[in-house]
Amino acid sequence: MLLKIEKRPEPSRKMVYVTPVLALLLTVVTSMALFEFLGVNPVEALRNFFIVPINNKYGATELLVKATPLILCAIGLSVGFRANVWNIGAEGQLTFGAIVGGGVFVYFHDVDSVFLLPIMIAMGALGGAIWGGIPAFLKTRFNANEILTSLMLVYVALLLLSFLVHGPWRDPDGFNFPESRVFSDSATMPVLLEGTRLHFGTILALLAVFGTWIMLAKTLVGFQVKVIGAAPKAGAYAGFSQKKIIWFSLLFGGALAGIAGVSEVAGPVGQLLPSISPGYGFTAIIVAFLGRLHPAGIIFAGLLMALTYLGGETAQINLGLPVAVTGVFQGMVLFYLLACDVLVNYRFRFNKIGKVTS
Amino acid sequence: MGDGGTPHGALKPRLELRGITKAFPGVLANDKIDLKILPGEIHALLGENGAGKSTLVKIIYGVLEADEGDLLWNGVPLRIASPHAARKLGIGMIFQHFSLFEAMTVTENIALGLPGRQNMAELARRIVEVSNNYGLPLEPHRHVHTLSVGEKQRIEIVRCLLQNPKLLIMDEPTSVLTPQEADKMFETLRRLADEGVSILYISHKLDEIKALCHKATILRGGKYITECDPTQETSKSLAEMMIGTNLVAPEHVENATRGEVRLKIRDLSMETSDQFGVNLSQINLDVRAGEVMGIAGVAGNGQVEFLEALSGEVLSQDPANIQLDGKPIGKLGPVERRNLRLAFVPEDRLGHGSVPEMDLVDNAFLSAYSQKKLLKAGFIDRSTTTAFAEEIVQKFDVRTAGVSHTAGSLSGGNLQKFIVGREMLQDPRLIIIAHPTWGVDAGAAAAIHQAIIDLAENGAAVLVVSQDLDELFAISDQIAVIAEGRLSVNRNIREITIEEIGLLMGGTHGAGERKEVSSVA
């Protein structure tokens, strides 16, 4: 018997939903083996990873806090991915958005106005869009690969942030620690639930999900994104400009990542630090694909990936597992998802050995 | 005609199928089909799209496995488990849809289809030799993505011939050749047949089958209808056996008065963006209201560039190079041209004229949203778009289970009817159609031809680019030939012979004719 891979006549709609679940199951099985190898009871490890972190109110809201930047970034990225624009620099766009948005506070820290926060959010979006616009310019003008340029700009933004908080933007009363002033109340995201860190950024993320959903399903620009991604020549035939869509998706993705950056520094972080994100912008790539590039799916995937951050911390505290387990787990999810996605377009068939038999 | 002589009945068939049955979910694609091909016989397989030809051929070639029935190779029953096994037996296949890697060269693609490791330089030499022998010129070092449809098909043919097949399966091989080239290939096929090679020949060009084939097996709706001697049948009787009803030829009323000039092309020259493309040189043409202008030519002679210039996907240097109703449109993009009621049916149905992954509603929206006002306050009006898609399906007899199915799930003929319908229902003043019935079955082709003629009679100007001369003779009022990026002067269809067109297609009169055009203009 020989296992044979055979192309399906039409992509399986069922498999589109089955493969993320399958990928998760495979990840869980593999990580259980890994825990066993590390000398930890696998069931106990999984309980600490997935259940303990969210079995109280504070934990549940923390899940939303972590999911917020993931969902914001992933929604923006998903639009690009649909148009075959491979922006993998959301981390940099998030960081530059935080710099530009947070910079507003650094210069106007003594202003106490209701307009301060909205201006910071707007500037954060602008900053993210600028950082996304650079790869767009390089791609449309010089045909430079956006995968490389957007990725390299991540490190530029991280180093820029580091320079700023070590130098010009350092808190004058901060005992020389590399951090900015702590954001004042009028520069901080309102907390939604007393006693937790759940903040207004989550609402922004939900608005982004809803708005993007409408845009993709109902508007001409959303239609253009889908057509350019699926069949660029059909897009040219319909008169859609590929360059415009490249610009649009990078500016859009950058702006949302920028908002995520502001909502972090003006939310749970509360000031500009050398490091403001545990790789949300990169994890968002996994979130976008695990969510099938669909706004609703991205919410679920965002929550799940947020859980891996919390679970990694809990597992570290309770079981002494290294925090890198989070990264391993996230990597496995993407790895298995990409592998399982073969099932969307292909199916397996058992066949006799491919020889002529009489 | 059968000048190769009908093979003797005493011979053992090279391939015999008995009661082949193959079911797919919901359809019985092959229902007890019998087929017998003798050594040295050219055997036609005739049937509309959906008649079960492709399924049957895939079973022979080992791509699919029959549910029931026997396959005998030289009298020995066996199972062909894979195309690899089929090739080992000596079965070669030229698919209608190419299986080529776009980013690789001609030689690399051919090497991939051959068993074992190849010496690339040696292979390139053999490719040139074989391709020249059979009148199918190929440059071994070119990348496939730069080739036209016709040239891609040549790769497939040469790839098969390199393997010295015993049975050659050909799926509409001549649709991209000039009459002279096709004649040359027929000679080749006859020679191969004389050498003892069996050929299973699938085509919808009935004249061709009559001229070339010794036997024909006719399928309809997955069933075996009959085996006949095509030389003893008329094209009409063959077509009627194929579609099971009486066939009506497209009605073509001579337009006594031709209307005003709709499309005016003046000194259109274009540099191609493709390093292996063809530059357009000084093209001049007038197309009048109520007239069908046919543009003949072999693939890769500038048709791609000409069509891009007309659709607005590539802009011309001077706006006045292309004029619609006297208005210069050379610098307008596709949407602006559509708004002036220019409609366009591109050559490639999947991926150019439609988005395969999207449903028919989205594909109706694709090119019609502006003309049909399918955007309301910036939002896609899904219900009006659905109604429009349903109108196309109904008026153009598109066979589909519903407009929510993807364009990619439609058969070639049905998708073509959908695209033609979408463009025609936008009430165009000028419509440009590339290869309207390439690879489309007889029934759908007749419907599309009739629609083109009706549209012209209602006053639209029609420009058809095609390699199928029978088609152009059936529907055109005027015909011009494109060769090496130059367009000949157009002639009345009644005053030109196939031979003259064939010579123009070879580019013999290109330069002289062009001067004539300029002086007329």
Interface residues (C-beta under 8 A of the other chain):
Chain A: P9 E10 P11 A217 K218 T219 L220 F223 K226 V227 A230 A231 K233 A234 A236 Y237 A238 G239 N351 K352 I353 G354 K355 V356 T357 S358
Chain B: V76 P77 L78 R79 I80 A81 S82 H84 A85 K88 L89 S311 G312 E313 G333 P334 V335 E336 R338 F344 P346 D348 G351 H352 G353 S354 V355 P356 E357 M358 D362 F365 L366 S367 Y369 L375 G378 F379 I380 R382 T406 G408 S409
